[in-house]
Amino acid sequence: MTENPAQAGAFVKASVLLRRDQVVRLDRLAIDIRASNGTVVTRAEIIRACIEVVLGLELDVTEVFGEQDLIDLIHQRIRR
């Protein structure tokens, strides 16, 4: 069994507000993963995975002035 990363001290708790539809979509993704192969993946794991991908993109954020600009930039970058 793998060690819980939070218990290992590798994590810092960061609270963020999500829209209700975002939580529903995260839950749906977790349910779909579990249904497809039996693996339990938490919302937190999904969010951390998304963060890792986005941070790995090394985005040029000079033209980002808000959340929607960032969303558009990420979409452009991952659709290349």
Secondary structure, DSSP 4 states (H G I P E B T S, - for coil): -PPPTTTTT----------HHHHHHHHHHHHHHHHHHS----HHHHHHHHHHHHHHT----TT--SHHHHHHHHHHHHT-
